[in-house]
């Protein structure tokens, strides 16, 4: 398993490099990412990162082909201040 916390921190830093400090990030997070975070007891850390970076949004079932999950993704739109 990859480290979701490290991945999320790198993702948000790359967003900051492009759009500046995030004023709002509208995110769509795969529910399997949340389930994995809960299993690894990382949900609180992920929630803190989301709150610190003004992330709002919802969970979905991610990318699927027929009834099979292909991967666990997070996607969204970031609005920042340069």
PDB file of N, CA, C and O in Angstrom:
ATOM      1  N   UNK A   1       0.836  -1.191   0.000  1.00  0.00           N
ATOM      2  CA  UNK A   1       0.000   0.000   0.000  1.00  0.00           C
ATOM      3  C   UNK A   1       0.869   1.238   0.000  1.00  0.00           C
ATOM      4  O   UNK A   1       1.908   1.281   0.658  1.00  0.00           O
ATOM      5  N   UNK A   2       0.443   2.232  -0.733  1.00  0.00           N
ATOM      6  CA  UNK A   2       1.177   3.485  -0.730  1.00  0.00           C
ATOM      7  C   UNK A   2       0.754   4.325   0.472  1.00  0.00           C
ATOM      8  O   UNK A   2      -0.281   4.076   1.091  1.00  0.00           O
ATOM      9  N   UNK A   3       1.549   5.294   0.778  1.00  0.00           N
ATOM     10  CA  UNK A   3       1.253   6.176   1.899  1.00  0.00           C
ATOM     11  C   UNK A   3       0.335   7.294   1.415  1.00  0.00           C
ATOM     12  O   UNK A   3       0.790   8.231   0.760  1.00  0.00           O
ATOM     13  N   UNK A   4      -0.948   7.198   1.734  1.00  0.00           N
ATOM     14  CA  UNK A   4      -1.925   8.197   1.284  1.00  0.00           C
ATOM     15  C   UNK A   4      -1.625   9.589   1.819  1.00  0.00           C
ATOM     16  O   UNK A   4      -1.827  10.577   1.113  1.00  0.00           O
ATOM     17  N   UNK A   5      -1.156   9.681   3.033  1.00  0.00           N
ATOM     18  CA  UNK A   5      -0.877  10.989   3.644  1.00  0.00           C
ATOM     19  C   UNK A   5       0.237  11.681   2.862  1.00  0.00           C
ATOM     20  O   UNK A   5       0.114  12.848   2.490  1.00  0.00           O
ATOM     21  N   UNK A   6       1.309  10.962   2.618  1.00  0.00           N
ATOM     22  CA  UNK A   6       2.436  11.526   1.863  1.00  0.00           C
ATOM     23  C   UNK A   6       1.988  11.919   0.450  1.00  0.00           C
ATOM     24  O   UNK A   6       2.346  12.987  -0.046  1.00  0.00           O
ATOM     25  N   UNK A   7       1.212  11.058  -0.186  1.00  0.00           N
ATOM     26  CA  UNK A   7       0.716  11.349  -1.529  1.00  0.00           C
ATOM     27  C   UNK A   7      -0.161  12.600  -1.532  1.00  0.00           C
ATOM     28  O   UNK A   7      -0.017  13.450  -2.410  1.00  0.00           O
ATOM     29  N   UNK A   8      -1.060  12.724  -0.570  1.00  0.00           N
ATOM     30  CA  UNK A   8      -1.956  13.876  -0.483  1.00  0.00           C
ATOM     31  C   UNK A   8      -1.172  15.163  -0.243  1.00  0.00           C
ATOM     32  O   UNK A   8      -1.473  16.196  -0.843  1.00  0.00           O
ATOM     33  N   UNK A   9      -0.177  15.105   0.624  1.00  0.00           N
ATOM     34  CA  UNK A   9       0.644  16.285   0.892  1.00  0.00           C
ATOM     35  C   UNK A   9       1.401  16.725  -0.360  1.00  0.00           C
ATOM     36  O   UNK A   9       1.487  17.919  -0.644  1.00  0.00           O
ATOM     37  N   UNK A  10       1.948  15.772  -1.105  1.00  0.00           N
ATOM     38  CA  UNK A  10       2.650  16.100  -2.349  1.00  0.00           C
ATOM     39  C   UNK A  10       1.686  16.667  -3.383  1.00  0.00           C
ATOM     40  O   UNK A  10       2.020  17.614  -4.094  1.00  0.00           O
ATOM     41  N   UNK A  11       0.495  16.090  -3.466  1.00  0.00           N
ATOM     42  CA  UNK A  11      -0.511  16.574  -4.410  1.00  0.00           C
ATOM     43  C   UNK A  11      -0.880  18.017  -4.108  1.00  0.00           C
ATOM     44  O   UNK A  11      -0.926  18.848  -5.015  1.00  0.00           O
ATOM     45  N   UNK A  12      -1.143  18.322  -2.850  1.00  0.00           N
ATOM     46  CA  UNK A  12      -1.535  19.683  -2.482  1.00  0.00           C
ATOM     47  C   UNK A  12      -0.369  20.647  -2.687  1.00  0.00           C
ATOM     48  O   UNK A  12      -0.581  21.785  -3.106  1.00  0.00           O
ATOM     49  N   UNK A  13       0.839  20.217  -2.403  1.00  0.00           N
ATOM     50  CA  UNK A  13       1.996  21.088  -2.647  1.00  0.00           C
ATOM     51  C   UNK A  13       2.139  21.385  -4.140  1.00  0.00           C
ATOM     52  O   UNK A  13       2.458  22.512  -4.518  1.00  0.00           O
ATOM     53  N   UNK A  14       1.908  20.389  -4.984  1.00  0.00           N
ATOM     54  CA  UNK A  14       2.002  20.635  -6.429  1.00  0.00           C
ATOM     55  C   UNK A  14       0.906  21.594  -6.888  1.00  0.00           C
ATOM     56  O   UNK A  14       1.120  22.398  -7.796  1.00  0.00           O
ATOM     57  N   UNK A  15      -0.275  21.509  -6.257  1.00  0.00           N
ATOM     58  CA  UNK A  15      -1.337  22.470  -6.561  1.00  0.00           C
ATOM     59  C   UNK A  15      -0.914  23.882  -6.157  1.00  0.00           C
ATOM     60  O   UNK A  15      -1.117  24.835  -6.909  1.00  0.00           O
ATOM     61  N   UNK A  16      -0.329  24.009  -4.970  1.00  0.00           N
ATOM     62  CA  UNK A  16       0.125  25.312  -4.487  1.00  0.00           C
ATOM     63  C   UNK A  16       1.184  25.900  -5.418  1.00  0.00           C
ATOM     64  O   UNK A  16       1.212  27.111  -5.638  1.00  0.00           O
ATOM     65  N   UNK A  17       2.040  25.063  -5.956  1.00  0.00           N
ATOM     66  CA  UNK A  17       3.072  25.528  -6.878  1.00  0.00           C
ATOM     67  C   UNK A  17       2.460  26.128  -8.137  1.00  0.00           C
ATOM     68  O   UNK A  17       3.054  27.011  -8.756  1.00  0.00           O
ATOM     69  N   UNK A  18       1.277  25.655  -8.518  1.00  0.00           N
ATOM     70  CA  UNK A  18       0.629  26.125  -9.738  1.00  0.00           C
ATOM     71  C   UNK A  18      -0.350  27.269  -9.477  1.00  0.00           C
ATOM     72  O   UNK A  18      -0.308  28.283 -10.173  1.00  0.00           O
ATOM     73  N   UNK A  19      -1.227  27.123  -8.487  1.00  0.00           N
ATOM     74  CA  UNK A  19      -2.298  28.118  -8.281  1.00  0.00           C
ATOM     75  C   UNK A  19      -2.086  29.005  -7.059  1.00  0.00           C
ATOM     76  O   UNK A  19      -2.891  29.904  -6.814  1.00  0.00           O
ATOM     77  N   UNK A  20      -1.041  28.780  -6.300  1.00  0.00           N
ATOM     78  CA  UNK A  20      -0.823  29.548  -5.081  1.00  0.00           C
ATOM     79  C   UNK A  20      -1.591  28.930  -3.917  1.00  0.00           C
ATOM     80  O   UNK A  20      -2.047  27.790  -3.992  1.00  0.00           O
ATOM     81  N   UNK A  21      -1.722  29.692  -2.858  1.00  0.00           N
ATOM     82  CA  UNK A  21      -2.425  29.208  -1.661  1.00  0.00           C
ATOM     83  C   UNK A  21      -3.885  28.918  -2.011  1.00  0.00           C
ATOM     84  O   UNK A  21      -4.573  29.785  -2.548  1.00  0.00           O
ATOM     85  N   UNK A  22      -4.363  27.711  -1.712  1.00  0.00           N
ATOM     86  CA  UNK A  22      -5.730  27.366  -2.108  1.00  0.00           C
ATOM     87  C   UNK A  22      -6.789  28.132  -1.321  1.00  0.00           C
ATOM     88  O   UNK A  22      -6.828  28.095  -0.091  1.00  0.00           O
ATOM     89  N   UNK A  23      -7.642  28.822  -2.063  1.00  0.00           N
ATOM     90  CA  UNK A  23      -8.805  29.468  -1.468  1.00  0.00           C
ATOM     91  C   UNK A  23      -9.943  28.470  -1.356  1.00  0.00           C
ATOM     92  O   UNK A  23     -10.751  28.520  -0.428  1.00  0.00           O
ATOM     93  N   UNK A  24      -9.990  27.553  -2.332  1.00  0.00           N
ATOM     94  CA  UNK A  24     -11.026  26.524  -2.355  1.00  0.00           C
ATOM     95  C   UNK A  24     -10.559  25.383  -3.246  1.00  0.00           C
ATOM     96  O   UNK A  24     -10.052  25.608  -4.345  1.00  0.00           O
ATOM     97  N   UNK A  25     -10.730  24.170  -2.769  1.00  0.00           N
ATOM     98  CA  UNK A  25     -10.511  22.977  -3.586  1.00  0.00           C
ATOM     99  C   UNK A  25     -11.797  22.163  -3.498  1.00  0.00           C
ATOM    100  O   UNK A  25     -12.217  21.750  -2.416  1.00  0.00           O
ATOM    101  N   UNK A  26     -12.408  21.943  -4.649  1.00  0.00           N
ATOM    102  CA  UNK A  26     -13.602  21.097  -4.710  1.00  0.00           C
ATOM    103  C   UNK A  26     -13.119  19.724  -5.139  1.00  0.00           C
ATOM    104  O   UNK A  26     -12.660  19.542  -6.267  1.00  0.00           O
ATOM    105  N   UNK A  27     -13.222  18.761  -4.239  1.00  0.00           N
ATOM    106  CA  UNK A  27     -12.655  17.446  -4.494  1.00  0.00           C
ATOM    107  C   UNK A  27     -13.693  16.342  -4.581  1.00  0.00           C
ATOM    108  O   UNK A  27     -14.738  16.384  -3.931  1.00  0.00           O
ATOM    109  N   UNK A  28     -13.380  15.373  -5.389  1.00  0.00           N
ATOM    110  CA  UNK A  28     -14.171  14.147  -5.516  1.00  0.00           C
ATOM    111  C   UNK A  28     -13.224  13.001  -5.207  1.00  0.00           C
ATOM    112  O   UNK A  28     -12.350  12.673  -6.010  1.00  0.00           O
ATOM    113  N   UNK A  29     -13.400  12.399  -4.050  1.00  0.00           N
ATOM    114  CA  UNK A  29     -12.473  11.388  -3.540  1.00  0.00           C
ATOM    115  C   UNK A  29     -13.127  10.013  -3.607  1.00  0.00           C
ATOM    116  O   UNK A  29     -14.293   9.855  -3.244  1.00  0.00           O
ATOM    117  N   UNK A  30     -12.380   9.031  -4.068  1.00  0.00           N
ATOM    118  CA  UNK A  30     -12.896   7.662  -4.130  1.00  0.00           C
ATOM    119  C   UNK A  30     -13.129   7.135  -2.711  1.00  0.00           C
ATOM    120  O   UNK A  30     -12.267   7.264  -1.842  1.00  0.00           O
ATOM    121  N   UNK A  31     -14.281   6.553  -2.496  1.00  0.00           N
ATOM    122  CA  UNK A  31     -14.621   6.036  -1.165  1.00  0.00           C
ATOM    123  C   UNK A  31     -13.636   4.956  -0.708  1.00  0.00           C
ATOM    124  O   UNK A  31     -13.437   4.772   0.493  1.00  0.00           O
ATOM    125  N   UNK A  32     -13.023   4.247  -1.648  1.00  0.00           N
ATOM    126  CA  UNK A  32     -12.048   3.227  -1.268  1.00  0.00           C
ATOM    127  C   UNK A  32     -10.812   3.855  -0.634  1.00  0.00           C
ATOM    128  O   UNK A  32     -10.155   3.218   0.190  1.00  0.00           O
ATOM    129  N   UNK A  33     -10.482   5.095  -1.002  1.00  0.00           N
ATOM    130  CA  UNK A  33      -9.375   5.802  -0.344  1.00  0.00           C
ATOM    131  C   UNK A  33      -9.724   6.056   1.122  1.00  0.00           C
ATOM    132  O   UNK A  33      -8.881   5.897   2.005  1.00  0.00           O
ATOM    133  N   UNK A  34     -10.979   6.454   1.372  1.00  0.00           N
ATOM    134  CA  UNK A  34     -11.401   6.703   2.758  1.00  0.00           C
ATOM    135  C   UNK A  34     -11.380   5.414   3.564  1.00  0.00           C
ATOM    136  O   UNK A  34     -10.910   5.396   4.702  1.00  0.00           O
ATOM    137  N   UNK A  35     -11.886   4.342   2.982  1.00  0.00           N
ATOM    138  CA  UNK A  35     -11.904   3.053   3.685  1.00  0.00           C
ATOM    139  C   UNK A  35     -10.481   2.618   4.021  1.00  0.00           C
ATOM    140  O   UNK A  35     -10.219   2.151   5.130  1.00  0.00           O
ATOM    141  N   UNK A  36      -9.559   2.770   3.068  1.00  0.00           N
ATOM    142  CA  UNK A  36      -8.165   2.413   3.333  1.00  0.00           C
ATOM    143  C   UNK A  36      -7.582   3.293   4.428  1.00  0.00           C
ATOM    144  O   UNK A  36      -6.868   2.803   5.303  1.00  0.00           O
ATOM    145  N   UNK A  37      -7.884   4.597   4.387  1.00  0.00           N
ATOM    146  CA  UNK A  37      -7.383   5.513   5.418  1.00  0.00           C
ATOM    147  C   UNK A  37      -7.904   5.118   6.799  1.00  0.00           C
ATOM    148  O   UNK A  37      -7.170   5.180   7.785  1.00  0.00           O
ATOM    149  N   UNK A  38      -9.164   4.714   6.865  1.00  0.00           N
ATOM    150  CA  UNK A  38      -9.723   4.264   8.144  1.00  0.00           C
ATOM    151  C   UNK A  38      -9.016   3.006   8.626  1.00  0.00           C
ATOM    152  O   UNK A  38      -8.687   2.893   9.807  1.00  0.00           O
ATOM    153  N   UNK A  39      -8.781   2.060   7.723  1.00  0.00           N
ATOM    154  CA  UNK A  39      -8.096   0.815   8.099  1.00  0.00           C
ATOM    155  C   UNK A  39      -6.685   1.086   8.617  1.00  0.00           C
ATOM    156  O   UNK A  39      -6.209   0.402   9.524  1.00  0.00           O
ATOM    157  N   UNK A  40      -6.016   2.091   8.034  1.00  0.00           N
ATOM    158  CA  UNK A  40      -4.651   2.434   8.433  1.00  0.00           C
ATOM    159  C   UNK A  40      -4.612   3.501   9.525  1.00  0.00           C
ATOM    160  O   UNK A  40      -3.541   3.974   9.907  1.00  0.00           O
ATOM    161  N   UNK A  41      -5.791   3.872  10.022  1.00  0.00           N
ATOM    162  CA  UNK A  41      -5.930   4.905  11.052  1.00  0.00           C
ATOM    163  C   UNK A  41      -5.300   6.223  10.609  1.00  0.00           C
ATOM    164  O   UNK A  41      -4.609   6.884  11.384  1.00  0.00           O
ATOM    165  N   UNK A  42      -5.549   6.596   9.350  1.00  0.00           N
ATOM    166  CA  UNK A  42      -5.033   7.844   8.797  1.00  0.00           C
ATOM    167  C   UNK A  42      -6.149   8.834   8.481  1.00  0.00           C
ATOM    168  O   UNK A  42      -5.880   9.911   7.948  1.00  0.00           O
ATOM    169  N   UNK A  43      -7.389   8.493   8.798  1.00  0.00           N
ATOM    170  CA  UNK A  43      -8.521   9.349   8.447  1.00  0.00           C
ATOM    171  C   UNK A  43      -8.423  10.723   9.101  1.00  0.00           C
ATOM    172  O   UNK A  43      -8.719  11.729   8.456  1.00  0.00           O
ATOM    173  N   UNK A  44      -8.019  10.788  10.346  1.00  0.00           N
ATOM    174  CA  UNK A  44      -7.909  12.073  11.046  1.00  0.00           C
ATOM    175  C   UNK A  44      -6.861  12.955  10.383  1.00  0.00           C
ATOM    176  O   UNK A  44      -7.074  14.157  10.222  1.00  0.00           O
ATOM    177  N   UNK A  45      -5.731  12.370   9.997  1.00  0.00           N
ATOM    178  CA  UNK A  45      -4.682  13.133   9.320  1.00  0.00           C
ATOM    179  C   UNK A  45      -5.178  13.661   7.974  1.00  0.00           C
ATOM    180  O   UNK A  45      -4.922  14.812   7.621  1.00  0.00           O
ATOM    181  N   UNK A  46      -5.884  12.817   7.226  1.00  0.00           N
ATOM    182  CA  UNK A  46      -6.405  13.251   5.936  1.00  0.00           C
ATOM    183  C   UNK A  46      -7.414  14.377   6.108  1.00  0.00           C
ATOM    184  O   UNK A  46      -7.391  15.352   5.357  1.00  0.00           O
ATOM    185  N   UNK A  47      -8.292  14.250   7.083  1.00  0.00           N
ATOM    186  CA  UNK A  47      -9.282  15.293   7.345  1.00  0.00           C
ATOM    187  C   UNK A  47      -8.614  16.612   7.703  1.00  0.00           C
ATOM    188  O   UNK A  47      -9.049  17.674   7.259  1.00  0.00           O
ATOM    189  N   UNK A  48      -7.562  16.545   8.503  1.00  0.00           N
ATOM    190  CA  UNK A  48      -6.829  17.752   8.892  1.00  0.00           C
ATOM    191  C   UNK A  48      -6.219  18.425   7.661  1.00  0.00           C
ATOM    192  O   UNK A  48      -6.306  19.645   7.519  1.00  0.00           O
ATOM    193  N   UNK A  49      -5.607  17.645   6.775  1.00  0.00           N
ATOM    194  CA  UNK A  49      -5.015  18.197   5.554  1.00  0.00           C
ATOM    195  C   UNK A  49      -6.096  18.837   4.689  1.00  0.00           C
ATOM    196  O   UNK A  49      -5.892  19.920   4.141  1.00  0.00           O
ATOM    197  N   UNK A  50      -7.244  18.173   4.566  1.00  0.00           N
ATOM    198  CA  UNK A  50      -8.350  18.743   3.792  1.00  0.00           C
ATOM    199  C   UNK A  50      -8.809  20.069   4.400  1.00  0.00           C
ATOM    200  O   UNK A  50      -9.002  21.046   3.676  1.00  0.00           O
ATOM    201  N   UNK A  51      -8.982  20.111   5.699  1.00  0.00           N
ATOM    202  CA  UNK A  51      -9.453  21.341   6.354  1.00  0.00           C
ATOM    203  C   UNK A  51      -8.439  22.468   6.211  1.00  0.00           C
ATOM    204  O   UNK A  51      -8.815  23.603   5.921  1.00  0.00           O
ATOM    205  N   UNK A  52      -7.160  22.169   6.411  1.00  0.00           N
ATOM    206  CA  UNK A  52      -6.114  23.190   6.325  1.00  0.00           C
ATOM    207  C   UNK A  52      -6.008  23.789   4.926  1.00  0.00           C
ATOM    208  O   UNK A  52      -5.510  24.903   4.764  1.00  0.00           O
ATOM    209  N   UNK A  53      -6.471  23.057   3.920  1.00  0.00           N
ATOM    210  CA  UNK A  53      -6.327  23.501   2.541  1.00  0.00           C
ATOM    211  C   UNK A  53      -7.653  23.820   1.866  1.00  0.00           C
ATOM    212  O   UNK A  53      -7.739  23.874   0.639  1.00  0.00           O
ATOM    213  N   UNK A  54      -8.686  24.032   2.677  1.00  0.00           N
ATOM    214  CA  UNK A  54      -9.998  24.467   2.181  1.00  0.00           C
ATOM    215  C   UNK A  54     -10.594  23.512   1.150  1.00  0.00           C
ATOM    216  O   UNK A  54     -11.115  23.934   0.118  1.00  0.00           O
ATOM    217  N   UNK A  55     -10.508  22.232   1.449  1.00  0.00           N
ATOM    218  CA  UNK A  55     -11.068  21.221   0.547  1.00  0.00           C
ATOM    219  C   UNK A  55     -12.503  20.903   0.984  1.00  0.00           C
ATOM    220  O   UNK A  55     -12.761  20.580   2.143  1.00  0.00           O
ATOM    221  N   UNK A  56     -13.422  21.004   0.027  1.00  0.00           N
ATOM    222  CA  UNK A  56     -14.791  20.554   0.235  1.00  0.00           C
ATOM    223  C   UNK A  56     -15.109  19.586  -0.894  1.00  0.00           C
ATOM    224  O   UNK A  56     -14.395  19.554  -1.896  1.00  0.00           O
ATOM    225  N   UNK A  57     -16.152  18.808  -0.751  1.00  0.00           N
ATOM    226  CA  UNK A  57     -16.516  17.919  -1.845  1.00  0.00           C
ATOM    227  C   UNK A  57     -17.282  16.711  -1.366  1.00  0.00           C
ATOM    228  O   UNK A  57     -18.054  16.769  -0.409  1.00  0.00           O
ATOM    229  N   UNK A  58     -17.047  15.622  -2.054  1.00  0.00           N
ATOM    230  CA  UNK A  58     -17.817  14.419  -1.776  1.00  0.00           C
ATOM    231  C   UNK A  58     -17.012  13.187  -2.150  1.00  0.00           C
ATOM    232  O   UNK A  58     -15.957  13.279  -2.776  1.00  0.00           O
ATOM    233  N   UNK A  59     -17.523  12.054  -1.760  1.00  0.00           N
ATOM    234  CA  UNK A  59     -16.898  10.776  -2.102  1.00  0.00           C
ATOM    235  C   UNK A  59     -17.714  10.101  -3.179  1.00  0.00           C
ATOM    236  O   UNK A  59     -18.935  10.246  -3.247  1.00  0.00           O
ATOM    237  N   UNK A  60     -17.019   9.363  -4.017  1.00  0.00           N
ATOM    238  CA  UNK A  60     -17.673   8.637  -5.096  1.00  0.00           C
ATOM    239  C   UNK A  60     -17.113   7.216  -5.109  1.00  0.00           C
ATOM    240  O   UNK A  60     -16.357   6.822  -4.221  1.00  0.00           O
ATOM    241  N   UNK A  61     -17.487   6.477  -6.106  1.00  0.00           N
ATOM    242  CA  UNK A  61     -16.943   5.132  -6.239  1.00  0.00           C
ATOM    243  C   UNK A  61     -15.750   5.087  -7.176  1.00  0.00           C
ATOM    244  O   UNK A  61     -15.368   4.009  -7.630  1.00  0.00           O
ATOM    245  N   UNK A  62     -15.160   6.222  -7.472  1.00  0.00           N
ATOM    246  CA  UNK A  62     -13.947   6.267  -8.275  1.00  0.00           C
ATOM    247  C   UNK A  62     -14.166   5.778  -9.689  1.00  0.00           C
ATOM    248  O   UNK A  62     -15.285   5.782 -10.201  1.00  0.00           O
ATOM    249  N   UNK A  63     -13.095   5.363 -10.302  1.00  0.00           N
ATOM    250  CA  UNK A  63     -13.149   4.911 -11.681  1.00  0.00           C
ATOM    251  C   UNK A  63     -13.493   3.428 -11.736  1.00  0.00           C
ATOM    252  O   UNK A  63     -12.902   2.610 -11.032  1.00  0.00           O
ATOM    253  N   UNK A  64     -14.441   3.108 -12.572  1.00  0.00           N
ATOM    254  CA  UNK A  64     -14.897   1.730 -12.691  1.00  0.00           C
ATOM    255  C   UNK A  64     -15.003   1.334 -14.153  1.00  0.00           C
ATOM    256  O   UNK A  64     -15.296   2.157 -15.020  1.00  0.00           O
ATOM    257  N   UNK A  65     -14.761   0.066 -14.403  1.00  0.00           N
ATOM    258  CA  UNK A  65     -15.075  -0.543 -15.688  1.00  0.00           C
ATOM    259  C   UNK A  65     -16.029  -1.679 -15.358  1.00  0.00           C
ATOM    260  O   UNK A  65     -15.661  -2.638 -14.680  1.00  0.00           O
ATOM    261  N   UNK A  66     -17.236  -1.563 -15.837  1.00  0.00           N
ATOM    262  CA  UNK A  66     -18.324  -2.468 -15.470  1.00  0.00           C
ATOM    263  C   UNK A  66     -18.486  -2.402 -13.951  1.00  0.00           C
ATOM    264  O   UNK A  66     -18.763  -1.317 -13.440  1.00  0.00           O
ATOM    265  N   UNK A  67     -18.333  -3.472 -13.214  1.00  0.00           N
ATOM    266  CA  UNK A  67     -18.515  -3.422 -11.765  1.00  0.00           C
ATOM    267  C   UNK A  67     -17.184  -3.475 -11.006  1.00  0.00           C
ATOM    268  O   UNK A  67     -17.173  -3.591  -9.780  1.00  0.00           O
ATOM    269  N   UNK A  68     -16.067  -3.391 -11.733  1.00  0.00           N
ATOM    270  CA  UNK A  68     -14.748  -3.525 -11.104  1.00  0.00           C
ATOM    271  C   UNK A  68     -14.089  -2.153 -10.931  1.00  0.00           C
ATOM    272  O   UNK A  68     -14.010  -1.365 -11.874  1.00  0.00           O
ATOM    273  N   UNK A  69     -13.613  -1.883  -9.697  1.00  0.00           N
ATOM    274  CA  UNK A  69     -12.859  -0.659  -9.458  1.00  0.00           C
ATOM    275  C   UNK A  69     -11.500  -0.779 -10.128  1.00  0.00           C
ATOM    276  O   UNK A  69     -10.811  -1.790  -9.993  1.00  0.00           O
ATOM    277  N   UNK A  70     -11.129   0.267 -10.849  1.00  0.00           N
ATOM    278  CA  UNK A  70      -9.860   0.255 -11.570  1.00  0.00           C
ATOM    279  C   UNK A  70      -8.744   0.847 -10.710  1.00  0.00           C
ATOM    280  O   UNK A  70      -7.629   0.326 -10.683  1.00  0.00           O
ATOM    281  N   UNK A  71      -9.048   1.923 -10.018  1.00  0.00           N
ATOM    282  CA  UNK A  71      -8.056   2.541  -9.145  1.00  0.00           C
ATOM    283  C   UNK A  71      -8.761   3.426  -8.118  1.00  0.00           C
ATOM    284  O   UNK A  71      -9.974   3.628  -8.165  1.00  0.00           O
ATOM    285  N   UNK A  72      -7.968   3.938  -7.203  1.00  0.00           N
ATOM    286  CA  UNK A  72      -8.496   4.815  -6.168  1.00  0.00           C
ATOM    287  C   UNK A  72      -7.946   6.217  -6.452  1.00  0.00           C
ATOM    288  O   UNK A  72      -6.745   6.462  -6.338  1.00  0.00           O
ATOM    289  N   UNK A  73      -8.838   7.119  -6.817  1.00  0.00           N
ATOM    290  CA  UNK A  73      -8.396   8.441  -7.236  1.00  0.00           C
ATOM    291  C   UNK A  73      -9.045   9.546  -6.417  1.00  0.00           C
ATOM    292  O   UNK A  73     -10.067   9.357  -5.758  1.00  0.00           O
ATOM    293  N   UNK A  74      -8.414  10.687  -6.490  1.00  0.00           N
ATOM    294  CA  UNK A  74      -9.017  11.926  -6.016  1.00  0.00           C
ATOM    295  C   UNK A  74      -8.833  12.930  -7.143  1.00  0.00           C
ATOM    296  O   UNK A  74      -7.738  13.076  -7.687  1.00  0.00           O
ATOM    297  N   UNK A  75      -9.891  13.607  -7.482  1.00  0.00           N
ATOM    298  CA  UNK A  75      -9.810  14.625  -8.529  1.00  0.00           C
ATOM    299  C   UNK A  75     -10.600  15.831  -8.077  1.00  0.00           C
ATOM    300  O   UNK A  75     -11.438  15.742  -7.180  1.00  0.00           O
ATOM    301  N   UNK A  76     -10.325  16.961  -8.706  1.00  0.00           N
ATOM    302  CA  UNK A  76     -11.053  18.140  -8.310  1.00  0.00           C
ATOM    303  C   UNK A  76     -10.602  19.379  -9.038  1.00  0.00           C
ATOM    304  O   UNK A  76      -9.875  19.320 -10.030  1.00  0.00           O
ATOM    305  N   UNK A  77     -11.054  20.508  -8.517  1.00  0.00           N
ATOM    306  CA  UNK A  77     -10.751  21.829  -9.059  1.00  0.00           C
ATOM    307  C   UNK A  77     -10.190  22.668  -7.918  1.00  0.00           C
ATOM    308  O   UNK A  77     -10.766  22.726  -6.832  1.00  0.00           O
ATOM    309  N   UNK A  78      -9.059  23.317  -8.180  1.00  0.00           N
ATOM    310  CA  UNK A  78      -8.437  24.154  -7.162  1.00  0.00           C
ATOM    311  C   UNK A  78      -8.454  25.612  -7.596  1.00  0.00           C
ATOM    312  O   UNK A  78      -8.108  25.935  -8.733  1.00  0.00           O
ATOM    313  N   UNK A  79      -8.858  26.490  -6.685  1.00  0.00           N
ATOM    314  CA  UNK A  79      -8.851  27.928  -6.911  1.00  0.00           C
ATOM    315  C   UNK A  79      -7.901  28.513  -5.890  1.00  0.00           C
ATOM    316  O   UNK A  79      -8.068  28.310  -4.687  1.00  0.00           O
ATOM    317  N   UNK A  80      -6.899  29.241  -6.368  1.00  0.00           N
ATOM    318  CA  UNK A  80      -5.885  29.741  -5.454  1.00  0.00           C
ATOM    319  C   UNK A  80      -5.628  31.227  -5.611  1.00  0.00           C
ATOM    320  O   UNK A  80      -6.205  31.901  -6.464  1.00  0.00           O
ATOM    321  N   UNK A  81      -4.740  31.710  -4.758  1.00  0.00           N
ATOM    322  CA  UNK A  81      -4.296  33.095  -4.791  1.00  0.00           C
ATOM    323  C   UNK A  81      -2.803  33.093  -5.053  1.00  0.00           C
ATOM    324  O   UNK A  81      -2.021  32.626  -4.225  1.00  0.00           O
ATOM    325  N   UNK A  82      -2.402  33.626  -6.225  1.00  0.00           N
ATOM    326  CA  UNK A  82      -0.957  33.625  -6.550  1.00  0.00           C
ATOM    327  C   UNK A  82      -0.149  34.506  -5.609  1.00  0.00           C
ATOM    328  O   UNK A  82       1.069  34.607  -5.753  1.00  0.00           O
TER     329      UNK A  82
END
